[in-house]
């Protein structure tokens, strides 16, 4: 798999953003009561399930130095990554079928959507996108991020964008929230597996199916 300069640039930007997002939090000296309150906050988060022994999975104790705003931030990050991964899995499957839009992706470069569909895999198709197209995506996504973060701050809203809930029953709402988290977690594993299988043939068992 050969990546052009624009694709390497995009991967560098994404990796740099991820590193910046997950910088370790500074150590915070807290009283026993404060630590107890934080633990109760973590344990009350939706996300515990039978797959992880009915507890919120935090083997490194990262939540020990987090207050409520930090917990909201990491929950928003998990939801956002999961939602993007679910869209990515659907997009990957759709692209893998050979289905594509008609017309030109880049008239100036003479690249059509059919050219991308014939590339062999979504990663190779992405490598054909011109640098200007990659910057358009970065700027568009960045603009949306700034807009939504100003309207629904992650430290306060924890990934809730004001969409009306599907139910008024608190227990049923928790069930729906857990379903979304589980689907998102599986999708994150899934899209990474698809990418690894395409970049390193034979690295993922049973792929392609």
C-alpha positions in Angstrom: 0.0 0.0 0.0 1.6 3.3 -1.1 0.4 6.6 0.4 0.9 9.9 -1.3 2.1 13.0 0.4 -1.4 14.4 1.0 -2.5 11.2 2.7 0.6 11.1 4.9 -0.1 14.7 5.8 -3.7 13.9 6.8 -2.6 10.9 8.9 0.0 13.2 10.6 -2.7 15.8 11.4 -5.1 13.2 12.8 -2.4 11.5 14.9 -1.2 14.8 16.3 -4.8 15.8 17.2 -5.2 12.5 19.0 -2.0 12.9 21.0 -3.0 16.4 21.9 -6.5 15.3 23.0 -5.2 12.5 25.3 -2.4 14.3 27.1 -2.2 13.1 30.7 -4.0 15.2 33.2 -2.0 17.1 35.8 -1.9 15.5 39.2 -4.5 16.8 41.5 -4.3 16.4 45.3 -7.7 15.7 46.6 -9.2 14.9 50.0 -10.8 11.5 50.7 -14.3 13.0 50.5 -13.5 14.4 47.0 -12.1 11.1 45.8 -15.1 9.3 47.1 -17.4 11.7 45.3 -15.5 11.2 42.0 -15.7 7.5 42.4 -19.4 7.7 42.9 -19.6 9.8 39.8 -17.6 7.3 37.7 -19.7 4.4 39.0 -22.9 6.2 38.1 -21.9 6.6 34.5 -23.7 4.6 31.9 -21.3 2.1 30.4 -20.9 -0.7 32.9 -22.0 -4.1 31.4 -21.5 -7.8 31.7 -18.6 -7.7 29.2 -16.5 -5.8 31.7 -17.7 -7.4 34.9 -20.5 -5.0 35.5 -18.1 -2.1 36.3 -16.9 1.0 34.6 -13.6 -0.2 33.0 -10.8 2.0 34.3 -7.8 -0.2 35.0 -5.3 2.6 35.1 -7.4 4.7 37.5 -7.5 7.7 35.1 -10.7 8.9 36.8 -8.9 9.4 40.1 -7.8 12.9 39.1 -10.9 13.9 37.3 -13.7 16.2 38.4 -17.2 16.3 36.9 -16.2 18.4 33.9 -13.3 16.0 33.1 -15.7 13.0 33.3 -18.1 14.8 30.9 -15.2 15.5 28.5 -14.0 11.9 28.3 -17.6 10.6 28.0 -18.2 13.1 25.1 -15.0 11.9 23.5 -16.0 8.2 23.7 -19.4 9.0 22.3 -17.9 11.1 19.5 -15.4 8.5 18.5 -18.1 5.8 18.6 -20.5 7.7 16.5 -17.8 8.5 13.9 -16.7 4.9 13.9 -20.3 3.7 13.3 -20.6 6.0 10.3 -17.1 4.9 9.1 -18.1 1.2 9.2 -21.3 1.9 7.2 -19.2 4.0 4.8 -16.6 1.3 4.5 -19.2 -1.4 3.7 -20.9 0.9 1.2 -17.6 1.6 -0.6 -16.5 -2.0 -0.5 -19.6 -3.0 -2.6 -18.3 -0.8 -5.4 -21.2 1.6 -5.2 -20.2 5.2 -5.8 -21.5 8.6 -6.8 -21.5 9.6 -10.5 -19.4 12.4 -11.8 -16.1 13.9 -10.9 -14.6 14.1 -7.5 -11.9 16.5 -8.7 -12.5 18.0 -12.2 -9.2 19.9 -12.0 -7.2 16.7 -11.4 -9.4 14.5 -13.6 -10.3 12.2 -10.7 -13.8 10.6 -10.8 -15.8 8.8 -8.1 -15.5 5.7 -10.3 -11.7 6.0 -10.1 -11.9 5.8 -6.3 -14.3 2.9 -6.4 -11.8 1.0 -8.6 -8.9 1.7 -6.2 -9.2 -1.7 -4.4 -10.0 -0.5 -0.8 -11.3 2.6 0.9 -7.8 3.4 2.2 -6.4 3.3 -1.3 -9.3 5.3 -2.5 -8.6 7.9 0.2 -5.0 8.1 -1.0 -6.2 9.3 -4.4 -8.0 12.4 -2.9 -6.0 15.6 -3.9 -4.5 17.6 -1.1 -7.0 20.5 -1.6 -9.8 18.0 -1.0 -8.2 16.8 2.2 -7.9 20.4 3.4 -11.5 21.0 2.5 -12.5 18.1 4.8 -10.2 19.2 7.6 -11.6 22.8 7.5 -15.2 21.6 7.2 -14.9 19.2 10.1 -13.0 21.8 12.2 -15.7 24.4 11.6 -18.4 21.9 12.8 -16.3 21.0 15.8 -15.9 24.7 16.8 -19.6 25.4 16.3 -20.9 22.4 18.2 -18.4 22.8 21.0 -19.4 26.4 21.5 -23.1 25.5 21.5 -22.9 22.3 23.5 -19.6 22.3 25.5 -18.3 18.8 26.1 -17.4 19.5 29.7 -21.0 20.3 30.4 -23.1 18.3 28.0 -21.0 15.1 27.8 -21.9 14.5 24.2 -25.6 15.4 24.4 -26.4 17.7 21.5 -30.0 18.5 22.6 -31.6 15.8 20.5 -35.0 14.8 22.2 -34.8 11.5 24.0 -36.6 8.5 22.6 -38.3 7.9 26.0 -39.2 9.6 29.2 -38.6 6.5 31.3 -35.2 7.0 33.0 -34.4 3.2 33.1 -35.2 2.8 29.4 -33.1 5.9 28.6 -30.1 4.3 30.3 -30.7 1.2 28.3 -30.7 3.2 25.1 -27.5 5.0 26.1 -25.8 1.7 26.9 -26.8 0.4 23.5 -25.3 3.4 21.8 -22.0 3.0 23.7 -21.8 -0.7 23.0 -22.4 -0.2 19.3 -19.8 2.6 19.2 -17.2 0.5 21.0 -17.7 -2.4 18.6 -17.6 0.0 15.6 -14.2 1.5 16.8 -12.8 -2.0 16.9 -14.4 -2.8 13.6 -13.1 0.1 11.6 -9.6 -0.4 12.9 -9.8 -4.0 11.9 -11.0 -3.1 8.4 -8.1 -0.6 8.0 -5.5 -3.1 9.3 -6.9 -5.9 7.0 -6.6 -3.6 4.0 -3.1 -2.2 4.9 -1.6 -5.6 6.1 -3.3 -8.5 4.2 -3.8 -11.5 6.5 -3.6 -9.5 9.7 -7.3 -9.9 10.5 -8.8 -13.4 10.5 -11.8 -14.1 8.4 -11.4 -10.9 6.4 -12.7 -10.5 3.7 -15.6 -12.6 4.6 
